[in-house]
Amino acid sequence: MSDFSASAGLMTQEELDIYRSTQPSEYTLYFVPLVWALDMVTKAREEGYIRFDRAVEILTNEITSFRSKLGTIFAYDWVNPPLVYTQVS
């Protein structure tokens, strides 16, 4: 992530620093903000901002589903298509 993320308001400078210090590998950092989102859902329930456990379950399932889909997209990047497919128009 670049400083643009902080200046655009996508994350605070503190979050950007934590994100950068999490792991040196670019391949495992995509899910860190999603973990933060899950933590926010849990805290919101504990603090009474979310009234029903079912709402927590739905939010958690949606975030987890999004993370799974990101993993699928990420997996596509690992597989190189045979050269013949790149030459077909």
Secondary structure, DSSP 8 states (H G I E B T S, - for coil): --HHHHHTTSS-HHHHHHHHHH-S-TTS-TTHHHHHHHHHHHHHHHTTSS--HHHHHHHHHHHHHHHHHHHHHHHHHH----HHHHH--
